[in-house]
């Protein structure tokens, strides 16, 4: 993932707070065997003391790849929007000369995967995930040897992804003049399609913190 200086996270708190805002779905990428493409699996995740916790069905084909090479990447992205060329045309030039781009936030975790197969450990992993996704506790107890979850645990395997590096990218034209960024945020707010509003909020937050870009 290419990260220009103006796209970089301003500090660890920026990407951490972005994840905490509810960005808890991503893509697990694992190395394929020689001559084959990498495998990518979309899945929810939760965080736990320097690890990402996920679980997948036992028949999932990624397990052999992970056991062969536990070095994986987990990517989370959001707040994305297509920015048409006319919105980016430099002052004094025809709008059609503007070059379109994409805005987005992406956080990429480099991890070492640890497979979780012990029934008690899998139950604990599921309890941690349910505490995040169903905090009201409106679910049956997750106990390894009791229904309903106990009988289903053999059908899944857990993963603790030990995070070794985090790379965050916030691509919102922060190297452009403040007036330009303000205008694009207003365009996004007016269009209000897809994730336009969240992209505009992210751009304004970055503008408030960065102000005019200084190389």
C-alpha positions as CSV (number, residue, x, y, z in Angstrom):
1,X,0.0,0.0,0.0
2,X,1.6,3.2,-1.2
3,X,1.4,6.0,1.5
4,X,2.4,9.5,0.5
5,X,3.6,11.7,3.3
6,X,0.3,13.7,3.1
7,X,-1.8,10.5,3.3
8,X,0.0,9.1,6.4
9,X,-1.8,8.8,9.8
10,X,-1.0,11.7,12.0
11,X,-0.5,9.5,15.1
12,X,-1.5,6.1,16.3
13,X,-4.5,7.5,18.0
14,X,-6.0,8.5,14.6
15,X,-6.2,5.0,13.2
16,X,-7.1,3.5,16.6
17,X,-10.0,5.8,17.1
18,X,-11.1,5.2,13.5
19,X,-11.2,1.4,14.1
20,X,-13.0,2.0,17.4
21,X,-15.7,4.0,15.6
22,X,-17.1,0.7,14.3
23,X,-14.8,-0.4,11.5
24,X,-14.7,-4.0,12.5
25,X,-14.9,-5.8,9.1
26,X,-11.9,-6.5,6.9
27,X,-10.1,-8.7,4.5
28,X,-7.7,-11.5,5.7
29,X,-5.0,-12.1,3.0
30,X,-2.8,-15.2,3.2
31,X,0.0,-16.4,0.9
32,X,-1.0,-19.0,-1.6
33,X,1.2,-22.0,-2.6
34,X,3.9,-21.4,-5.2
35,X,2.4,-20.4,-8.5
36,X,-1.0,-19.7,-7.1
37,X,-2.7,-16.4,-6.1
38,X,-3.0,-15.3,-2.5
39,X,-6.3,-16.1,-0.8
40,X,-8.5,-13.3,0.6
41,X,-11.3,-13.8,3.1
42,X,-13.8,-11.1,4.2
43,X,-14.7,-11.3,7.9
44,X,-15.6,-9.5,11.1
45,X,-12.9,-9.1,13.8
46,X,-12.3,-7.8,17.3
47,X,-9.2,-6.6,19.0
48,X,-7.6,-8.0,22.1
49,X,-4.3,-6.8,23.6
50,X,-2.2,-6.5,20.4
51,X,-4.1,-9.2,18.6
52,X,-7.0,-9.4,16.1
53,X,-9.5,-12.2,16.8
54,X,-11.4,-13.9,14.1
55,X,-13.0,-17.3,13.5
56,X,-13.7,-19.1,10.2
57,X,-15.4,-22.3,9.1
58,X,-13.3,-25.4,9.4
59,X,-13.7,-26.2,5.6
60,X,-12.3,-22.8,4.7
61,X,-9.3,-23.4,2.3
62,X,-7.1,-20.8,4.0
63,X,-6.1,-23.1,6.8
64,X,-3.6,-25.0,4.8
65,X,-2.1,-21.8,3.6
66,X,-1.8,-20.4,7.1
67,X,-0.2,-23.5,8.4
68,X,2.3,-23.3,5.6
69,X,3.0,-19.6,6.2
70,X,1.5,-17.9,9.2
71,X,2.5,-14.4,8.0
72,X,-0.7,-12.7,6.9
73,X,-2.2,-9.3,6.3
74,X,-5.5,-8.0,7.5
75,X,-6.9,-4.9,5.8
76,X,-9.8,-2.7,7.0
77,X,-11.1,0.1,4.8
78,X,-13.9,2.6,4.7
79,X,-15.0,6.3,4.4
80,X,-14.4,6.0,0.7
81,X,-15.8,8.1,-2.1
82,X,-15.1,8.7,-5.8
83,X,-14.2,12.3,-6.4
84,X,-15.0,13.4,-10.0
85,X,-12.5,15.4,-12.1
86,X,-14.4,18.7,-12.1
87,X,-14.2,18.9,-8.3
88,X,-10.4,18.8,-8.5
89,X,-9.7,21.1,-11.4
90,X,-7.1,23.7,-10.5
91,X,-8.3,27.3,-10.3
92,X,-8.4,29.0,-13.7
93,X,-8.6,25.7,-15.7
94,X,-11.6,24.1,-17.4
95,X,-13.5,21.8,-15.1
96,X,-13.0,18.9,-17.6
97,X,-9.2,19.2,-17.1
98,X,-9.6,18.0,-13.5
99,X,-8.3,14.5,-12.7
100,X,-10.6,12.3,-10.7
101,X,-9.4,10.3,-7.7
102,X,-10.6,8.1,-4.8
103,X,-10.8,9.1,-1.2
104,X,-10.6,6.4,1.5
105,X,-9.2,5.3,4.8
106,X,-7.3,2.0,5.0
107,X,-5.6,0.4,8.0
108,X,-3.4,-2.6,7.2
109,X,-2.2,-5.0,9.9
110,X,0.8,-7.2,9.3
111,X,0.3,-10.2,11.5
112,X,1.5,-13.6,12.6
113,X,-1.4,-16.0,12.7
114,X,-1.9,-18.4,15.6
115,X,-4.6,-21.1,15.0
116,X,-7.0,-21.7,17.9
117,X,-8.4,-25.3,18.0
118,X,-8.8,-26.0,21.8
119,X,-12.5,-26.0,22.5
120,X,-12.2,-23.9,25.7
121,X,-10.0,-21.4,23.9
122,X,-12.4,-21.2,21.0
123,X,-15.3,-20.6,23.4
124,X,-13.3,-17.8,25.0
125,X,-12.6,-16.2,21.6
126,X,-16.3,-16.3,20.7
127,X,-17.2,-14.8,24.1
128,X,-14.8,-11.9,23.3
129,X,-16.3,-11.4,19.9
130,X,-19.9,-11.5,21.2
131,X,-19.1,-9.0,23.9
132,X,-18.2,-6.6,21.1
133,X,-20.9,-7.4,18.6
134,X,-23.8,-8.2,21.0
135,X,-22.9,-6.1,24.1
136,X,-26.5,-6.5,25.4
137,X,-25.7,-10.1,26.1
138,X,-28.8,-11.3,24.1
139,X,-27.3,-14.7,23.4
140,X,-27.0,-18.1,25.0
141,X,-23.9,-18.7,27.1
142,X,-20.9,-19.8,25.1
143,X,-19.7,-22.9,26.9
144,X,-17.5,-25.5,25.2
145,X,-19.5,-28.5,26.4
146,X,-23.0,-27.1,26.5
147,X,-25.6,-26.3,23.7
148,X,-26.1,-24.5,21.5
149,X,-22.5,-23.4,20.9
150,X,-20.8,-26.5,22.3
151,X,-22.0,-28.7,19.5
152,X,-21.0,-26.2,16.8
153,X,-17.5,-25.5,18.0
154,X,-15.9,-28.4,16.1
155,X,-17.1,-26.7,12.9
156,X,-14.9,-23.6,13.3
157,X,-11.3,-22.7,14.0
158,X,-10.2,-19.5,15.7
159,X,-7.4,-17.2,14.8
160,X,-5.4,-14.9,17.0
161,X,-3.5,-12.5,14.7
162,X,-0.5,-11.2,16.5
163,X,0.0,-7.7,15.1
164,X,3.6,-6.9,14.2
165,X,3.1,-3.7,12.1
166,X,0.3,-1.3,11.4
167,X,0.2,1.0,8.4
168,X,-2.6,3.6,8.1
169,X,-3.5,5.6,5.1
170,X,-6.0,8.6,5.0
171,X,-6.3,9.6,1.3
172,X,-8.2,12.9,1.3
173,X,-6.1,15.4,-0.8
174,X,-4.3,16.8,2.3
175,X,-1.5,18.2,0.1
176,X,-4.1,20.4,-1.7
177,X,-4.9,23.9,-0.6
178,X,-7.3,24.2,2.3
179,X,-9.9,25.9,0.1
180,X,-9.8,23.0,-2.3
181,X,-10.4,20.4,0.5
182,X,-13.2,22.5,2.0
183,X,-14.9,22.7,-1.4
184,X,-14.6,18.9,-2.0
185,X,-16.0,18.2,1.4
186,X,-19.0,20.4,0.6
187,X,-19.5,18.6,-2.7
188,X,-19.5,15.3,-1.0
189,X,-22.0,16.5,1.6
190,X,-24.3,17.7,-1.1
191,X,-24.0,14.5,-3.2
192,X,-24.5,12.4,0.0
193,X,-24.4,9.0,-1.8
194,X,-22.8,5.9,-0.4
195,X,-20.1,6.8,2.1
196,X,-19.9,10.5,0.9
197,X,-20.9,11.9,4.3
198,X,-18.4,9.9,6.3
199,X,-15.6,10.7,3.7
200,X,-16.5,14.4,4.1
201,X,-16.3,14.2,7.9
202,X,-12.9,12.5,7.7
203,X,-11.6,15.1,5.3
204,X,-12.7,17.9,7.5
205,X,-11.2,16.3,10.6
206,X,-7.9,16.0,8.8
207,X,-8.1,19.6,7.5
208,X,-8.8,20.8,11.1
209,X,-5.6,19.1,12.3
210,X,-3.3,19.6,9.4
211,X,-4.4,23.0,8.0
212,X,-2.2,24.0,5.0
213,X,0.0,21.1,4.0
214,X,3.7,21.8,4.9
215,X,6.1,19.3,3.2
